[in-house]
């Protein structure tokens, strides 16, 4: 498709004292972007970002990180929604700016927690005014130290939010999938997968998985969905490990297993940040190779608002 106007003359970005030229995909529904990419036989590439904690972080992201990542010609991006709905306005602002200033289709995360149905309707009104066409519908997590509780007049499950979005119309809808099962699903992995099928049947267009480190977990979920007749694409979520302590914290929070050999190697590397980052790139590259060889529809990278590791992985894969 034809490229959208670049914020830089001539369709280039000037940073690091170099002019880097790129073209960007036309904005629209992510389901259509994926369908067009699928027709070429190539995987979609997408990036996840989170709202910044400081003005300096925002300046670095828009001035350096995002322009650098755009050289990889991603198909779309997504922006997270803080625990307890704490970044509601900021999430919409970031999505709007990425789309308007950089021409990249971007999906806003939206959670049920601490919102009534009427409030969610208002958020969607605001999103539509800002030109946002894609929503990742999530139950959401409470702030640290708090227990999950349904808001009076709100939704209890992400499937209810999906149905609300579908009935309203005007949005492409994504949902989250959990290859190892959701950490809060006491009934087990396959019970959680049944809930995922329910979300898809109520109107979701696509699924993005939580991070995982054993491809067998992804393919077990993919096989299950195929057996249930699900045709929505299942995009694997990949996180390049940059810190052993950080990934241990993340995995504990979301119930992701660290394979023994992987964890042992991280322990051996200790506090050598460069070595850990290089190993994270090596591991994620191998993981992506294995996924692509078996025909996954795309790769969704949890960037942690960084560019170096993701770009090196894509370069290793011949996709940068």
HELIX and SHEET records of a PDB file:
HELIX    1   1 UNK A    9  UNK A   11  5                                   3    
HELIX    2   2 UNK A   30  UNK A   38  1                                   9    
HELIX    3   3 UNK A   55  UNK A   60  1                                   6    
HELIX    4   4 UNK A   61  UNK A   65  3                                   5    
HELIX    5   5 UNK A   66  UNK A   70  1                                   5    
HELIX    6   6 UNK A   83  UNK A   85  5                                   3    
HELIX    7   7 UNK A   88  UNK A  102  1                                  15    
HELIX    8   8 UNK A  117  UNK A  129  1                                  13    
HELIX    9   9 UNK A  158  UNK A  168  1                                  11    
HELIX   10  10 UNK A  189  UNK A  201  1                                  13    
HELIX   11  11 UNK A  215  UNK A  227  1                                  13    
HELIX   12  12 UNK A  244  UNK A  254  1                                  11    
HELIX   13  13 UNK A  260  UNK A  269  1                                  10    
HELIX   14  14 UNK A  273  UNK A  293  1                                  21    
HELIX   15  15 UNK A  308  UNK A  316  1                                   9    
SHEET    1   A 2 UNK A  12  UNK A  15  0                                        
SHEET    2   A 2 UNK A  18  UNK A  21 -1                                        
SHEET    1   B 9 UNK A  44  UNK A  49  0                                        
SHEET    2   B 9 UNK A  76  UNK A  79  1                                        
SHEET    3   B 9 UNK A 106  UNK A 111  1                                        
SHEET    4   B 9 UNK A 134  UNK A 138  1                                        
SHEET    5   B 9 UNK A 172  UNK A 177  1                                        
SHEET    6   B 9 UNK A 206  UNK A 211  1                                        
SHEET    7   B 9 UNK A 233  UNK A 239  1                                        
SHEET    8   B 9 UNK A 298  UNK A 302  1                                        
SHEET    9   B 9 UNK A  44  UNK A  49  1                                        
END                                                                             
